[in-house]
Structure formats: structure tokens, C-alpha cells
């Protein structure tokens, strides 16, 4: 293990697409979808071969800090970086880089979203090891997931020439925004395109230098925080800083314009578990093709996601390709193909004055 | 009001087709499907113009006696006849006739199932008044519901000639078992066929005489009960009697072979509310064609029955023609066209050892 490598899990998301499993106060990364670890805890444990818990960090939202601490108790208390307000990933990663640069001037950050699933952790760790080699030489490295289908929900990365600095790394030809289906099919048939999974590896100094060059308002605001690190006025300085700029993603704000980026392709069985219809990557389908959690009665029912609440029973008769998510106080029925429309339910709950279910 | 007319509600059913709203200990007649009265209470109140509460009776199952008493508190305590075991409708009606003959030798029984719905109670009461006229002259009268569709779930009654004893009553040409769709369509196009709703009007003496003639084992067993009426050994005599014969329906055991039957046709907006897909007769559909109870979010959802449990929320997105029944501890999803298959859920619950949800 390289002693300068630190795991940084970005856990600020809300995961509204998993309602009613996820809630305002219980976001997706705190769900134990497979019945064991939470997604957050699993994110750390699957890269334990890369860095031990003493070098684990996480950036969390204010409202979920306590829940994240409880879900990932092996993260040292001083390594839980709390965002005063959500400002998307570039400020979150910049803040983590600030903290790490202060404790380890040669820190290499392995930046991971908190709510994804990886079926082959060893392959992920191997790709990270490759990425670290390039990162130590100044690159911001992104992992490129070998695409298995013409997915239109992800951005793509077109590989360029092999990067001579690290075997297995490639220059990035270009970043491609989420394509339509035709373009996505073209990417797959042409080859050389990988999914952008939001997994980045870079030195803290590289990140801060790119922030300074590309997002000077963010960099400038974080400069005031740097001076307050470990001091009583840290929290107020951080709040002032985060309230001074708008949210911006690391992909858009940093990666697309970065001077030195490369990609390490990997087939590690990655999924962003983006919505209810992706639950089958975490929980295998049974013989009837259903993903079943809890006390469920299935009769003439196929291709469904059926989630019973603890202590309750869920019975499905004669239905197909539906998600039925039962929780203690809310049940959702939606065809898996329309799982994205869950957002509309949340709006309607607010409009109806039923925000206790959000 | 005719002082010899008594209302007898047969409330021994279990209503498994309404699971999870109905349960072993909370049968369909105890449900307040429309949000107000229970079906049992509504059965009495809609015929209050025929006879006052002092002449209301009900026959209930042992396990539901307390619940039925609480749901219909206006029924005099002495008029709650408890069956020791369920033996279908002929013994239940025979037992009621036995009780009534003892208190009123000229009693006319208006026998009503406990779990049906009638949209126009005045029309029902008018038909009963007609039936009483014929019944007092010795007929067993059945109400014939003017059919509105070629229903295959009900028996039919073919009308014969007008019965001279009561204007509006007809001789019964024949009783027809539940037909297939083709025959049912034929009944409707031919005319002169009514649905058999299980509503009967007859003198207690007529019922007992037909029992003696057609079901001598039942009549004989009830004879021992007659001697025990009002005595300490009533319950044990009743248990002995009911355990001595097999169950038999009043339709099959008495009506089909009775010497003097007639039918009074009526269009009173009757429904047996036989399963979840009939809930729209009790609760009107909204503009989206959904029957909605409780806190329900409907998005792009049509033709559904959506029942939220108290204190819970139910969200349906992009589905059609489904029943989604959420209760405190059980949720059912089934296409309305397959609502009959709910019975299979109950079997499966038992097989899985989840009988606490039955």
C-alpha cells in the first residue's frame, strides 16, 4: 500500500430516486440494499486493500453527518468533512484536497461516490493502483468502466493513446455528455469508449492547482478556509466560503478543462445503482426473475422488484416488470421502465402537504 | 310496517376475497369500505323502513360475534344468533327461523346477506314489501336483481307467469347455476332472467316445513335445539346439532326444490361487492378513473383501485387497471381482472408460515 494514498468518499447525495427506501433524512448511501452493509460502508471496505481505515475520509452533507458516521464508524472522526450546504462535487473534492494537503503534502486522493456498487472489488483496486501511478506524476485520472450496454444515463470517455507513464492508462481523447441511444450504440460498436463513473484519482496539489486555474471563485473562497483549518472559526469560515459560490460538478468544472487527464479502463462490475430498476445488480433475481426482499408472496409474477417492509408482507399477483417498494409508512408502485418518474412523486408529496413522507 | 316482519342478516361469511382489507378475525362484513358504516351496519339501516331495530336479528360466526355486535349495536343482544361452526346458509337460516317461530308464530323473515351494497335502498324496501305479501301466503320469495351485464359470477332466475297473490311477484320458471359467458349473454338478450342475490323472504313456518321435507337431518338436529331455546343447555345442544350435519346452501338445499317459490324483480342498484374490482360500486371513481382511499399519489395512473392504510402513503406511477391495497401490515398488488386470484395468496401465506397476516 502506498502511504500517500487516501480514500475520499463523496457522500453528500440525497438519492431521491430510491424513494420510499431513501428519504430526506436517510439518503441512498445509507441504505443496506443487499441486506448487509450500507452502500457507504461497502464503498470503503471494497478498497481496503488500497488504503487502511486510518486514511479513509468522507465528505458528507450537514443533515446526514450523524447517519454517515454511524454507517461508517471506521472512518476517523477527524476525517469526516461536513459540507455546510451542498455545492455539487467540485467544491466537495476541493475541500477534501484542502484537508489532505494540510496533513500530507504528497497526498493522492482516491475519490469515490458513496452510493455505487462494484461486483469485482479486486478489479477496481487494481485499476486504482494503476491510476495512482499516473496521478503521482501529475495526472487527474478517471476510471473508465467498460460499457456493457448502450446506456444513455452516463457520460462517456473516449480513450486516446496509451499514457506512457502507467501501463493500463490512456490519454483522454474527449469527454462525451450523456448521449442519445443512437450515439450510445455508435460508441459501443466503434469501441474505445468507457463510462464515466465519477471515480477520480489525483494528488491534492493537482486538484487545488486546477481549482485555482479553472474555478478561481471556489479556490479563492477555500483559501480562507485553509487558514482556519483546525481553528475555532473553521465552521464559520467554511459556511461563508460555501455560501459564496454556486454549485459545480467536478466533471464539468475541472475534468473537461484539466491540463493533464487520463483514463484507466476497468471491467469491475460497476453500477451506479441509479434507480429502482438497477436493484438487481445488488440483489440477484430469483427463478421467476424477481428481485425479492423480505416477506413477499409472488403468484404469476415476473421481472419485478418486490421489497417488503420489516414486519409486513407484500403480495403480488399476476404482474410483470413492476417495482413495488413497501416501507413502514409508504408504498410505491411503478413499472421498472418508468422508475425515473419517482421524482414526480416527491413533488406531489410536497404539494399535498405530505412532506413527512419525503 | 308489518309487525310480523323481522330482518335477519346472515353474517357468517369470511370474505377472503377482500384480503388484505378483510382478515380471518375481521371479515368483509365488518369493513367500512365507503369510509362510513360497515357493510353489516349498512345492511340493517337500509331496510329500517321495513322493520325497526327491535325486530333486527343476525346470525354470526363464533369468531366474529363480538365484532358483529360492535358493528351493529342496535341489534338487540338476544337477537344475535351465534353459529358454533359454519354450515353454510341453509342451517343458518333454519336456526333463525327456529328462534323467530318461538317468539312470533307468524314471523316473516327478510333474509339478507351481510356484505352486499345497494345503491337505491327505497327500491329494495319496496321489493321487500311486495315479497312480504307473497310470503305471508306461503311462498318463499327471492328478490331478482335486473341484470346490467352478462355476469358469470351469479346464479340467474328465469321468471315465469305473474304470481296473482302479489302485484310485482312472478312464479319462478327455474333457477340457473352460474352460466358461462355465452349463456349469460343469451339470458340478457332473451330477457326474463334476473340475478339471484341471496335475498329471501318467507314465513318462519314455511322455512321450517321445507327444511323438514328437504333436509331432514338438519331439521331433526334443529329439533333438539328447539327444546333448549332459552335454557342453560342451549349452547351445547346447538353445538351438537351443527356438528351432526354437513354444510348446505339455502339456494341448493331449499330454494331449488321448494314447493312454492316466487321472485320479485327489482332494480335497486345491488352489488355483492364480490371482490376488489367491485369496490367502485361503493366508492365512486375519480376523474382519472381511480377508486382512491386515503393518502394516495396518482401519477399517470388510470382505472385502478388505490387504498392507502391510515397514516401511510401510497404512490402509483404509470400503472393501469391494478388494485393496490395497502394496510398496516400487508400490501397486495393485483390486476383488477385477476382479483379472484387473491385466494391463492391466502394459501401461500399459510404454506409460508405467515398465518399472522391471514
Interface residues (C-beta under 8 A of the other chain):
Chain A: X20 X295 X297 X299 X300 X311 X312 X313 X314 X315 X316 X317 X318 X319 X322 X324 X326 X329 X330 X331 X332 X333 X334 X335 X338 X341 X342 X344 X345 X348 X349 X352 X354 X357
Chain B: X20 X295 X297 X299 X300 X311 X312 X313 X314 X315 X316 X317 X318 X319 X322 X324 X326 X329 X330 X331 X332 X333 X334 X335 X338 X341 X342 X344 X345 X348 X349 X352 X354 X357
